[in-house]
Amino acid sequence: MLKFFEFEAEFVSSLRCIPMQVRYKLDTCGIKLKLQHWFKFSTDQRQSLVDAPCNTAAEIKIYRENLRSLVFQHFNMYPSDLPIDENPAWMQIEFIPSSILDHAEELNIAIAPSQWQRFTPLERFALIKLSTSNHENNNFLPALQEFGIASYSALR
């Protein structure tokens, strides 16, 4: 899953912010990583969090343990845990979360179930994160454009 999105291009080359694929892994392994943690990590450490697999039960466990150790190494305390959703919305293709539909509607954009179903779990995850009320959703429209839902003329 070594994919960066175009809407992340502004910061992803320097890894100055946590990319979506790492945020996906954080939700998968149940770790709340703060931006202050991320800033303290070296470029190599950040890159290792990007590169490390986090798909199988064994990989998730290793990713979690390595990340906890890394935070402890820098802060002398472990990061907070996140509850792990056994059936996360980004893995469900039967319905589109209302936060996404609401934000799309505000932009006069319709998302068909067939479009939602063809997205990868990482793309669905990104749209969910970009549409939640507690997230700055400046990249929601660029993500819809990148995923082929909205035309680039929608910015005008």
Secondary structure, 3 states (H helix, E strand, C coil): CCCCCHHHHHHHCCCCCCCHHHHHHHHHHCEECCHHHHHHCCHHHHHHHHHCCCCCHHHHHHHHHHHHHHHHHHHCCCCEECCCCCCCHHHCCCCCCHHHHHHHHHCCCCCCHHHHHHCCHHHHHHHHHHHCCCCCCCCHHHHHHHCCCCCHHHHC
